[in-house]
Amino acid sequence: MQEMPFSVSSSPHIRHEDNTRSIMLDVIIALLPALLFAVVYAWRFRALALAAVCVASCVLFEWLYRKLLRKPGSIRDFSAVVTGLLLAYCLPAGVPYWLPVAGAFFAVVIVKQLYGGLGKNFMNPALAARAFLTISWPVLMSVWPITEYSVPLWGNLPDGVTAATPLAFLRLDPAVLPTQEFELSQLLLGQHGGSMGEVSALLLLAGGAYLLIRKVITLRIPLAFLGTVAALTFAFPQHGIEDRVGFMLSHLLTGGLVLGAVFMATDYATSPVTRCGQWIFGIGCGLLTVLFRYFGSSAEGVCFAILIMNVCVWMIDKSSAPRRFGTGLFGKKKKGAGL
């Protein structure tokens, strides 16, 4: 009998062609349609320049950090590019260029690299940077240029080309819904003010469909997130509004809800790994979003809702993990088991 070579290696023994680089490339492809819309239709080359500054800053800070600490390079996995794009999508198109640089430093160095790099951060870096920028420079983070306005590459925005977002409009004048001021197609396409990642819900959903087809994400977290917001806003409309469907659509199609549900809450490193835990995570994000939008000081609540749930992921995974025979909650051995 001919001798066959036999090699022993450590796990995992099941290999797959997908890796971090290919997954990040899929996310970048899914994000590009919304960026193209922001450049071509909404704010022209200022949106492109802002995205370029965010991406370049994130890549640069990651390279510098790992170079200075003599760690293996990681910029080729494109995770820094994804962080930069998501950070750009969280910003108004008219912010000064130094603001995304500060946000990129906080996202990459403070939130990601100081905790060990990709996969070891406990919060979404782009959302954490957005929260940091909103708390530090609230005025700059709340100036929204109108769409179809070519924001100049340099300089500040004139007051005449800024306006409240539909979500802020709903909070200021709850008797008039954004769906009454805008056609449903306008809310879907993004023909209203907002950050770069808020305007085109349709293109963000198209990107999410691409990620589903590529099996990068599953439906559990986005469906639980969006479904919870839809159910709560339909069942409990504010200020006695009779148009429940219009009120629900106003919350679903405005703000950063679609971006957060599809691209932020599904982040591998900061979301649960168990199926039951993913449903719990999505429902929690939706519940907190509605609570913040109803009772918070800001019109938006997606960012802080996801960040709070990110901190709870360890507990969700531990409590929703499949139990072995003879163990109780959190894997604790039951009294009398194993006798």
C-alpha positions in Angstrom: 0.0 0.0 0.0 1.4 3.3 -1.1 2.2 5.6 1.8 0.0 8.8 1.8 1.3 12.1 3.3 -0.4 12.9 6.5 -0.2 16.3 8.2 -1.5 17.4 11.5 -2.5 21.1 12.0 -4.4 23.1 14.5 -8.0 24.2 14.1 -9.9 25.5 12.2 -9.9 22.6 9.8 -12.7 24.0 7.7 -11.5 26.6 5.3 -13.5 29.2 3.4 -12.5 31.6 0.6 -13.9 34.6 2.5 -11.5 36.6 4.7 -11.4 39.9 6.4 -10.2 41.6 3.2 -13.0 40.2 1.0 -15.7 41.0 3.6 -14.4 44.6 3.9 -14.4 44.9 0.1 -18.0 43.8 0.0 -18.9 46.4 2.6 -17.1 49.1 0.6 -19.0 48.1 -2.6 -22.3 48.2 -0.7 -21.5 51.7 0.6 -20.5 53.2 -2.8 -24.0 53.8 -4.3 -24.9 56.1 -1.4 -21.6 58.0 -1.8 -22.2 58.4 -5.5 -25.6 59.8 -4.8 -24.2 62.3 -2.3 -21.6 63.4 -4.8 -23.6 63.5 -8.0 -27.0 64.7 -6.7 -26.7 66.2 -3.2 -23.5 68.1 -2.4 -21.1 67.6 -5.3 -17.3 67.5 -4.8 -17.4 68.6 -1.1 -19.0 65.2 -0.3 -16.2 63.4 -2.2 -13.5 65.5 -0.6 -14.9 64.8 2.9 -15.1 61.1 2.3 -11.5 61.1 1.0 -10.3 63.0 4.1 -12.0 60.5 6.4 -10.6 57.5 4.6 -7.1 58.8 4.3 -7.0 59.9 7.9 -8.2 56.5 9.2 -5.7 54.7 7.0 -2.9 57.0 8.0 -3.6 56.8 11.8 -3.8 53.0 11.7 -0.5 52.8 9.7 1.3 55.2 12.1 0.0 53.5 15.2 1.1 50.1 14.2 4.4 51.3 12.8 5.3 53.2 15.9 4.5 50.2 18.1 6.2 47.8 15.7 3.1 45.7 15.1 2.3 43.9 11.9 0.6 46.2 9.3 -3.2 45.9 9.0 -4.2 48.5 6.4 -4.4 45.9 3.6 -7.5 44.4 5.2 -9.4 47.6 4.3 -11.0 47.8 7.7 -9.7 51.4 8.1 -11.2 52.3 4.7 -14.6 51.0 5.9 -14.3 53.0 9.2 -13.4 56.1 7.2 -16.5 55.7 4.9 -18.8 55.1 7.8 -17.4 58.1 9.6 -18.0 60.3 6.5 -21.6 59.0 6.3 -22.1 60.2 9.9 -21.1 63.8 9.2 -22.8 66.8 7.6 -21.4 67.7 4.2 -20.3 71.2 5.3 -18.1 70.5 8.3 -14.5 71.8 8.2 -11.9 69.3 7.2 -10.1 69.2 10.5 -13.2 67.7 12.1 -13.1 64.3 10.3 -9.4 64.1 11.0 -10.1 64.4 14.8 -12.9 61.9 14.4 -10.6 59.5 12.5 -8.0 59.7 15.3 -10.6 58.9 18.0 -12.1 56.0 16.0 -8.9 54.3 14.9 -6.4 55.0 17.8 -8.7 55.3 20.8 -11.5 53.0 20.1 -9.9 50.4 17.8 -6.1 50.1 18.2 -5.8 50.7 21.9 -8.0 47.7 22.6 -6.0 45.5 20.3 -7.1 46.2 16.8 -9.8 44.8 14.6 -12.1 42.3 16.3 -11.1 43.4 19.8 -12.9 46.8 20.0 -16.1 46.7 22.0 -17.7 49.7 20.3 -18.3 50.6 16.6 -15.4 53.0 15.9 -17.3 55.2 13.4 -20.2 55.6 15.8 -18.0 56.2 18.8 -16.2 58.9 16.8 -19.6 60.5 15.8 -20.6 60.6 19.5 -17.3 62.1 20.4 -17.6 64.8 17.7 -21.2 65.5 18.6 -20.4 66.0 22.3 -17.3 68.1 21.6 -18.5 70.3 18.7 -22.3 70.2 18.7 -22.8 73.3 16.6 -20.7 72.1 13.7 -22.3 68.7 13.9 -25.8 70.1 13.6 -25.5 72.4 10.4 -27.2 70.5 7.6 -26.8 71.8 4.0 -29.7 71.4 1.7 -29.5 68.9 -1.1 -28.9 69.9 -4.7 -26.5 72.6 -3.4 -22.9 72.5 -4.6 -21.1 73.0 -1.2 -17.9 74.9 -1.9 -14.7 72.9 -1.3 -13.4 75.6 1.1 -15.0 78.0 3.5 -18.1 78.0 5.6 -21.7 77.5 4.5 -24.0 80.5 4.1 -27.0 80.4 6.4 -29.4 80.4 3.4 -28.3 77.0 2.2 -28.9 75.2 5.6 -32.1 73.6 6.8 -33.4 71.3 9.5 -33.5 67.6 8.7 -36.9 65.9 8.4 -36.4 64.2 11.7 -35.6 67.5 13.4 -38.6 69.0 11.6 -40.8 66.3 13.0 -39.6 67.1 16.5 -40.1 70.8 16.2 -43.5 70.6 14.5 -45.0 67.2 15.4 -48.4 68.2 13.9 -46.9 68.1 10.4 -45.2 64.9 9.4 -42.2 64.9 6.9 -44.3 62.6 4.7 -46.8 65.5 4.3 -44.0 67.9 3.3 -42.1 65.4 1.1 -43.2 62.7 -1.3 -42.4 59.2 -0.2 -40.0 58.9 -3.1 -38.2 62.0 -1.9 -37.6 60.4 1.5 -36.5 57.2 -0.1 -34.1 58.8 -2.6 -32.8 61.4 -0.1 -34.1 64.7 -1.5 -33.8 66.3 1.9 -31.2 67.5 4.4 -29.1 65.3 6.6 -25.7 63.6 6.9 -24.1 61.9 3.9 -25.4 58.5 5.1 -28.9 59.7 6.0 -30.2 60.9 2.8 -30.6 57.9 0.4 -32.5 55.2 2.3 -33.2 53.3 -0.9 -29.5 53.1 -1.9 -28.5 52.0 1.6 -31.2 49.3 1.5 -29.8 48.3 -1.9 -26.3 48.0 -0.4 -27.8 45.9 2.4 -29.4 43.6 -0.1 -26.0 43.2 -1.7 -24.5 42.2 1.6 -27.3 39.7 2.2 -26.7 38.1 -1.2 -23.0 37.9 -0.5 -23.9 36.4 3.0 -21.8 39.1 4.7 -24.7 39.9 7.0 -28.0 38.2 8.0 -31.5 39.6 8.3 -31.7 39.1 12.0 -30.3 42.3 13.4 -31.6 44.8 10.7 -35.0 43.2 10.7 -35.3 43.2 14.5 -34.0 46.8 14.6 -36.2 48.3 11.9 -39.2 46.1 12.9 -39.0 47.3 16.5 -38.9 51.0 15.5 -41.8 50.4 13.1 -43.9 48.6 15.7 -43.4 51.1 18.4 -43.9 54.2 16.3 -47.0 52.7 14.8 -48.5 51.6 18.1 -47.5 54.7 20.1 -47.5 57.8 17.8 -46.6 61.1 19.6 -48.9 64.0 20.2 -52.1 62.2 19.2 -51.1 62.0 15.5 -53.8 60.0 13.7 -51.7 59.2 10.6 -50.0 56.2 12.2 -48.5 54.9 8.9 -47.1 58.4 8.0 -45.6 58.8 11.5 -44.0 55.3 11.3 -42.6 56.0 7.8 -41.3 59.4 8.9 -39.2 57.6 11.6 -38.1 54.7 9.3 -36.9 56.8 6.3 -35.3 59.7 8.1 -32.3 60.1 10.3 -29.5 57.4 10.4 -31.8 54.5 11.1 -31.3 52.6 7.9 -27.5 53.2 7.9 -27.3 52.1 11.5 -29.4 49.0 11.1 -27.7 47.7 8.0 -24.1 48.8 8.3 -23.4 49.7 12.0 -25.4 47.3 14.1 -24.2 44.3 12.0 -20.5 44.9 12.7 -19.0 41.5 13.5 -16.8 42.7 16.3 -19.5 44.6 18.2 -22.6 42.5 17.7 -23.6 39.1 19.2 -22.6 35.9 17.6 -25.6 33.8 18.7 -28.8 33.8 16.7 -31.0 34.5 19.7 -28.5 37.2 20.8 -28.7 39.0 17.5 -32.5 39.2 17.8 -32.2 40.6 21.3 -29.5 43.0 20.2 -31.7 44.4 17.3 -34.7 44.7 19.4 -32.7 46.6 22.1 -31.3 49.0 19.5 -34.8 49.7 18.2 -36.3 50.2 21.6 -33.5 52.6 22.7 -33.7 54.5 19.4 -37.5 55.2 19.9 -36.9 56.1 23.6 -34.2 58.6 22.7 -36.2 60.1 19.8 -39.3 60.5 22.0 -37.8 61.7 25.2 -34.2 62.6 24.5 -32.8 66.1 23.9 -31.8 65.3 20.4 -34.0 64.3 17.4 -31.7 61.4 16.6 -31.1 58.3 18.8 -29.5 55.6 16.6 -25.9 56.4 17.4 -26.2 56.2 21.2 -28.7 53.3 21.0 -26.2 51.1 19.1 -23.3 52.2 21.3 -25.2 51.2 24.5 -26.1 47.8 23.0 -22.4 47.3 21.9 -21.4 47.5 25.6 -24.0 44.9 26.4 -22.9 42.4 23.8 -20.8 40.3 26.2 -23.8 39.8 28.5 -26.2 39.0 25.5 -23.8 36.4 24.1 -23.3 34.8 27.5 -27.0 34.6 28.3 -28.1 33.5 24.9 -25.5 30.8 24.3 -26.7 27.3 23.8 -26.8 25.6 27.2 -25.0 22.3 27.8 -26.9 19.6 29.6 -26.6 20.1 33.4 -25.8 23.8 33.2 -28.0 26.8 34.0 -27.9 30.5 32.9 -24.5 31.8 32.0 -23.1 28.3 31.9 -23.2 27.8 35.6 -23.3 24.2 36.8 -26.6 23.2 38.4 -26.6 21.7 41.9 -26.7 18.0 41.7 -25.7 17.9 38.1 -23.0 15.4 37.1 -23.7 13.0 39.9 
